Amino acid sequence: MCGFVGLIDFSGSSIEHYAFLDSALRDLHRRGPDDCDRWEGTDGELVGFTRLSIRDLSKSGSQPM
């Protein structure tokens, strides 16, 4: 399994949003302990994911982020 989390803040990203994303990724760690990454858009979008490697165990099997 994998886990995804995201949020959009139209007023711009702030430190609280990064703290929320990091906390959510820690909570999702059990769903995907093999990899974790985050992405920030230009308009305040934050997305994070965790990955559980089952089939493709190489780095080429990572999520597109």
VMD Tcl script that draws the C-alpha trace (Angstrom):
set ca {
  {0.00 0.00 0.00}
  {0.93 3.60 -0.38}
  {-0.35 6.74 1.23}
  {-1.06 10.19 -0.19}
  {-1.80 13.48 1.54}
  {-2.23 16.99 0.21}
  {-3.52 20.45 0.90}
  {-4.07 23.71 -0.91}
  {-3.62 27.12 0.67}
  {-4.64 29.93 -1.64}
  {-3.02 32.52 0.62}
  {0.46 30.96 0.17}
  {2.43 28.26 1.96}
  {3.38 28.75 5.58}
  {5.40 26.87 8.18}
  {2.22 25.42 9.76}
  {1.34 23.72 6.50}
  {4.77 22.11 6.27}
  {4.39 20.92 9.87}
  {0.96 19.47 9.02}
  {2.34 17.68 5.96}
  {5.28 16.24 7.90}
  {2.94 15.06 10.68}
  {0.60 13.43 8.16}
  {3.53 11.69 6.43}
  {4.70 10.33 9.79}
  {1.18 8.95 10.35}
  {1.23 7.36 6.86}
  {4.67 5.79 7.37}
  {3.12 2.41 8.27}
  {1.36 2.34 4.89}
  {4.58 2.90 2.97}
  {7.83 2.67 4.90}
  {10.09 2.26 1.85}
  {9.99 5.76 0.38}
  {8.63 9.19 1.17}
  {8.64 12.46 -0.75}
  {6.82 15.77 -0.97}
  {6.06 18.26 -3.70}
  {5.20 21.95 -3.54}
  {3.35 23.72 -6.33}
  {3.65 27.36 -7.26}
  {0.20 28.32 -5.91}
  {0.42 26.90 -2.39}
  {-0.28 23.24 -3.16}
  {1.52 20.69 -0.99}
  {1.41 16.95 -1.73}
  {3.21 14.13 0.02}
  {3.32 10.37 -0.42}
  {4.69 7.23 1.16}
  {5.53 4.08 -0.80}
  {5.55 0.40 0.02}
  {7.81 -1.46 -2.42}
  {6.26 -4.79 -3.38}
  {6.87 -5.44 -7.06}
  {9.54 -3.11 -8.37}
  {12.03 -2.76 -5.52}
  {14.40 -0.57 -7.52}
  {14.44 3.25 -7.47}
  {12.89 3.23 -10.97}
  {9.65 1.99 -9.36}
  {9.30 5.18 -7.33}
  {6.30 7.46 -7.58}
  {6.43 10.13 -10.29}
  {7.10 12.88 -7.78}
}
mol new
graphics top color blue
foreach p $ca { graphics top sphere $p radius 0.5 }
foreach p [lrange $ca 0 end-1] q [lrange $ca 1 end] { graphics top cylinder $p $q radius 0.2 }
display resetview
